[in-house]
Amino acid sequence: MTASNLLSTSLADEAAQLSPAWRDALAQPAAAQALARLQAFLDERRQAGAIIYPARPFRALELVAPEDTRVVILGQDPYHGPGQAQGLAFSVPDAMRRPPSLRNMFLEIASEAGVTPADAKARADTMPNDLTRWARQGVLLLNTSLTVEDGQAGAHAKRGWEAVTDALIQRVAALPTPKVFLLWGAHAQAKAALLPADGRHRVLMANHPSPLSARRPPVPFLGCDHFRQANAWLVEQGAAPIDWEAPAA
């Protein structure tokens, strides 16, 4: 068991380390009430012997403030294996085996460069698993549930995290600076209702990068061209593009 990614502190202690803008979002009544319920639930589960990941549920928020966010990628819940979850959607430590969804994400990035399929695979294989390098460029890698139990995907869904992460998404979306929202799969796409309808942000939707859906209609993830489109739109808005193939942070 990798002790370093086990949750051992309170949500209040974790939230206290965040920027004022994030703390304000978490202090809104619906989010604050949900956090209180979540803390009671987490305490109860740990007392029952549950192993809960990750150690820092709010790490995505630690790395990117709302005003610095340029791209939002929504995941569902953290990885549920020892040593995997880092508090960043889709990211795992470089030493871990690459999850299939992340493998497809890297393959799509490489394919969008216009190389052959064989070259795309080779190029994808060189990309580090740890996505901290994206977060440091303003990519908010947010799961919609921020904790999970060992070996039980979705164990903490519908326990209150949805109200918390809705408040975080709304805080980012309310800012005037244009942003790109990458919504992959029905779960993430349901959050589109939280976004303003004034067109200030670019919203791109496709299937989830999981092998179960990455090649299926209506909008296959593989071939979606989202990483290139996101950068093209950022440049149009006068912002720098994301270096998706940046070396390890």
C-alpha positions as CSV (number, residue, x, y, z in Angstrom):
1,M,0.0,0.0,0.0
2,T,1.4,3.5,-0.9
3,A,0.7,5.5,2.2
4,S,1.5,8.8,0.6
5,N,-1.8,9.0,-1.3
6,L,-4.1,8.0,1.5
7,L,-6.5,10.6,2.8
8,S,-5.5,11.4,6.4
9,T,-6.4,15.1,7.0
10,S,-9.7,16.9,7.2
11,L,-11.3,18.7,4.3
12,A,-11.3,21.9,6.2
13,D,-7.5,21.7,6.7
14,E,-7.1,21.0,3.0
15,A,-9.3,23.8,2.0
16,A,-7.5,26.3,4.2
17,Q,-4.5,25.9,1.9
18,L,-6.4,27.2,-1.1
19,S,-6.5,30.7,-2.7
20,P,-9.1,33.1,-1.4
21,A,-11.2,32.7,-4.5
22,W,-11.5,29.0,-4.1
23,R,-12.1,29.3,-0.4
24,D,-14.9,31.8,-1.1
25,A,-16.5,29.3,-3.6
26,L,-16.4,26.5,-1.0
27,A,-17.9,28.9,1.6
28,Q,-21.1,29.3,-0.4
29,P,-24.0,27.8,1.5
30,A,-24.7,24.7,-0.7
31,A,-21.0,23.8,-1.0
32,A,-20.3,24.5,2.7
33,Q,-23.2,22.3,3.8
34,A,-22.1,19.5,1.4
35,L,-18.6,19.7,2.8
36,A,-19.8,19.3,6.3
37,R,-21.8,16.2,5.3
38,L,-18.9,14.8,3.4
39,Q,-16.5,15.2,6.4
40,A,-18.9,13.3,8.6
41,F,-19.2,10.6,6.0
42,L,-15.4,10.4,5.5
43,D,-14.8,10.2,9.2
44,E,-17.4,7.4,9.5
45,R,-15.9,5.4,6.6
46,R,-12.3,5.7,7.9
47,Q,-13.5,4.6,11.4
48,A,-15.0,1.6,9.7
49,G,-11.6,0.8,8.2
50,A,-12.1,2.2,4.6
51,I,-9.0,3.2,2.7
52,I,-9.7,6.5,1.0
53,Y,-7.8,8.2,-1.8
54,P,-6.3,10.7,-2.5
55,A,-4.2,12.4,0.2
56,R,-5.0,15.9,-1.2
57,P,-8.5,16.0,-2.7
58,F,-8.1,19.7,-3.6
59,R,-4.7,19.4,-5.3
60,A,-6.2,20.6,-8.6
61,L,-7.3,23.8,-6.9
62,E,-3.9,24.2,-5.2
63,L,-2.2,24.3,-8.6
64,V,-4.6,26.5,-10.5
65,A,-6.5,29.5,-9.2
66,P,-9.9,30.4,-10.8
67,E,-8.4,33.5,-12.4
68,D,-5.5,31.5,-13.9
69,T,-7.6,28.8,-15.4
70,R,-7.5,28.6,-19.2
71,V,-8.8,25.1,-19.9
72,V,-11.1,22.9,-17.7
73,I,-11.0,19.1,-18.1
74,L,-13.6,17.2,-16.1
75,G,-13.2,13.7,-14.9
76,Q,-15.6,11.6,-12.8
77,D,-13.8,10.3,-9.7
78,P,-10.3,9.6,-8.6
79,Y,-8.5,6.3,-9.5
80,H,-9.2,3.7,-6.9
81,G,-5.9,1.8,-6.8
82,P,-3.0,2.2,-4.4
83,G,-0.6,5.0,-5.4
84,Q,-2.7,6.1,-8.4
85,A,-4.8,9.1,-7.5
86,Q,-3.0,12.5,-7.3
87,G,-5.9,14.9,-6.9
88,L,-5.7,15.7,-10.7
89,A,-8.3,14.2,-13.1
90,F,-6.8,11.5,-15.3
91,S,-3.2,11.9,-13.9
92,V,-1.1,9.3,-12.2
93,P,2.5,9.3,-11.1
94,D,5.0,8.6,-13.9
95,A,6.1,5.3,-12.2
96,M,2.6,3.9,-12.3
97,R,1.2,1.9,-15.2
98,R,-0.7,4.2,-17.6
99,P,-4.5,4.0,-17.3
100,P,-6.3,3.3,-20.6
101,S,-8.1,6.6,-20.7
102,L,-4.9,8.5,-20.3
103,R,-3.2,6.4,-23.0
104,N,-6.0,7.4,-25.4
105,M,-5.6,11.1,-24.4
106,F,-1.9,11.0,-25.3
107,L,-2.6,9.1,-28.5
108,E,-5.1,11.8,-29.5
109,I,-2.6,14.6,-28.8
110,A,0.1,12.8,-30.8
111,S,-2.4,12.0,-33.7
112,E,-3.4,15.7,-33.9
113,A,0.2,16.5,-34.9
114,G,-0.5,14.8,-38.3
115,V,1.9,11.9,-37.9
116,T,1.3,8.3,-39.0
117,P,-0.5,6.0,-36.5
118,A,2.8,4.2,-35.7
119,D,4.6,7.5,-35.1
120,A,1.6,8.8,-33.0
121,K,1.9,5.7,-30.7
122,A,5.6,6.1,-30.3
123,R,5.2,9.8,-29.6
124,A,2.4,9.2,-27.1
125,D,4.6,6.6,-25.3
126,T,7.1,9.3,-24.4
127,M,4.6,11.6,-22.6
128,P,4.8,11.6,-18.8
129,N,1.8,10.3,-16.9
130,D,1.9,13.0,-14.3
131,L,-0.2,15.9,-15.6
132,T,1.1,18.5,-13.1
133,R,2.8,20.1,-16.1
134,W,-0.6,20.8,-17.6
135,A,-2.0,22.3,-14.4
136,R,1.0,24.6,-14.1
137,Q,-0.1,26.0,-17.5
138,G,-3.6,26.8,-16.4
139,V,-5.4,23.5,-17.0
140,L,-7.9,22.7,-14.2
141,L,-8.0,18.9,-14.0
142,L,-11.1,18.5,-11.8
143,N,-13.0,15.3,-11.0
144,T,-16.6,15.8,-10.1
145,S,-16.2,13.6,-7.0
146,L,-12.9,14.2,-5.2
147,T,-12.5,11.1,-3.0
148,V,-12.9,7.3,-3.6
149,E,-12.4,4.1,-1.7
150,D,-9.8,1.5,-2.5
151,G,-11.1,-0.8,-5.3
152,Q,-14.5,0.8,-5.5
153,A,-15.0,3.1,-8.4
154,G,-17.7,5.7,-7.7
155,A,-17.9,4.8,-4.0
156,H,-18.3,8.5,-3.0
157,A,-20.6,9.6,-5.8
158,K,-23.8,11.2,-4.7
159,R,-22.4,11.9,-1.2
160,G,-22.2,15.6,-1.7
161,W,-19.1,16.1,-3.9
162,E,-21.3,17.1,-6.8
163,A,-22.6,20.2,-5.0
164,V,-19.0,21.1,-4.1
165,T,-17.6,20.7,-7.6
166,D,-20.6,22.4,-9.2
167,A,-19.8,25.5,-7.1
168,L,-16.1,25.3,-8.3
169,I,-17.1,25.0,-11.9
170,Q,-19.5,27.9,-11.6
171,R,-16.9,30.1,-10.0
172,V,-14.5,29.5,-12.9
173,A,-17.2,29.9,-15.5
174,A,-18.4,33.2,-14.0
175,L,-15.1,34.9,-14.7
176,P,-15.0,37.0,-17.8
177,T,-11.7,35.6,-19.1
178,P,-12.5,33.2,-22.0
179,K,-11.8,29.5,-21.2
180,V,-12.1,26.2,-22.9
181,F,-14.2,23.4,-21.3
182,L,-13.5,19.9,-22.5
183,L,-16.5,17.7,-21.6
184,W,-15.9,14.0,-22.4
185,G,-18.7,11.6,-21.8
186,A,-22.2,12.0,-20.5
187,H,-21.2,12.6,-16.9
188,A,-19.0,15.6,-17.8
189,Q,-21.4,16.9,-20.4
190,A,-24.2,17.1,-17.8
191,K,-22.1,20.0,-16.3
192,A,-22.6,22.1,-19.5
193,A,-25.8,23.4,-17.9
194,L,-23.7,25.2,-15.3
195,L,-21.9,27.2,-18.0
196,P,-23.1,30.7,-19.2
197,A,-24.9,30.7,-22.5
198,D,-23.3,34.0,-23.6
199,G,-20.6,32.3,-25.7
200,R,-17.7,33.7,-23.8
201,H,-16.3,30.2,-23.3
202,R,-15.6,27.5,-25.8
203,V,-17.2,24.1,-25.0
204,L,-16.0,21.0,-26.8
205,M,-17.8,17.7,-26.3
206,A,-17.0,14.1,-27.3
207,N,-17.2,10.6,-25.9
208,H,-15.1,9.7,-22.9
209,P,-11.5,8.6,-23.7
210,S,-12.1,5.2,-22.0
211,P,-11.6,2.3,-24.4
212,L,-15.2,1.4,-23.9
213,S,-16.3,4.6,-25.7
214,A,-13.3,6.3,-27.3
215,R,-14.1,5.0,-30.8
216,R,-17.9,4.9,-30.7
217,P,-20.4,7.4,-32.1
218,P,-21.9,9.9,-31.8
219,V,-18.6,11.8,-31.3
220,P,-15.6,9.4,-30.9
221,F,-13.0,10.7,-28.6
222,L,-10.2,9.4,-30.9
223,G,-10.2,11.9,-33.8
224,C,-12.1,14.6,-31.9
225,D,-9.3,17.2,-32.5
226,H,-10.0,18.8,-29.1
227,F,-6.5,19.6,-28.0
228,R,-5.7,21.4,-31.3
229,Q,-9.1,23.2,-31.3
230,A,-8.6,24.3,-27.7
231,N,-5.2,25.8,-28.5
232,A,-6.5,27.5,-31.7
233,W,-9.3,29.1,-29.8
234,L,-7.0,30.3,-27.0
235,V,-4.7,31.9,-29.5
236,E,-7.7,33.6,-31.1
237,Q,-8.5,35.1,-27.7
238,G,-5.0,36.5,-27.4
239,A,-3.9,33.8,-24.9
240,A,-0.9,31.4,-25.1
241,P,-1.6,27.8,-26.2
242,I,-1.1,24.8,-23.9
243,D,2.0,22.8,-24.5
244,W,0.3,19.4,-24.2
245,E,3.5,17.5,-24.9
246,A,5.6,19.5,-22.4
247,P,8.2,17.5,-20.5
248,A,7.6,16.3,-16.9
249,A,7.0,19.2,-14.5
